[in-house]
Each structure stands twice: as structure tokens, then as C-alpha cells.
Amino acid sequence: MKKTIALSLVLAASMSLAACSKKADDAAANAADTMAAEAVEGADNAADAAVNAADTAANATDAAGNAVDAAADAAANAADAAKK
């Protein structure tokens, strides 16, 4: 009788450990999924920031080109005015 009770207690303890490890596995899998999703989101954000920086640089280049064109036009107008 004592052996039967001891065996059932060992079996119950084994079952509870198996149940706990499943929860731990689920928690680890959920944590891994969350970290992977956050890594992808971070990469997307970094890519967006790089595109925004490139757009800003292109806009600055366009503005500089426009300023050079305006200066050249002003110089040409001044030269034309000096001829008259």
C-alpha cells in the first residue's frame, strides 16, 4: 500500500513537471516570437529613416542647384544690364 501511494505521488509530481515545462516552452516561444517581431519592426523603422534621410539629402541638393541657377541668372542679368 505504501508503495502504491509513493508511486502515485511520483506519478503526480511527474505530471505536474510535464505541465510546467509545457508552459515554459510556450512562454519561451512567445518571447522568441515577440523579439523577432520587434526586430523586424526595428529594421523597418531603420529602413524608413534611411529613406527619409536620402530624401532630405536630395532636397538639399536640389535647393543648392536652384541657388546656383538663380545666382547664374542674376549674374547674366547684371552682365546684360551693364552692356546697355
URTA-V498656 format. One record per helix or strand of 3 or more residues. SS is the DSSP state (H for helix, E for strand). FROM is the first residue (numbers start at 1). LEN is the number of residues. If there is no record, write none. Layout:
# URTA-V498656
SS_FROM_LEN, SS_FROM_LEN
This chain:
# URTA-V498656
H_2_82
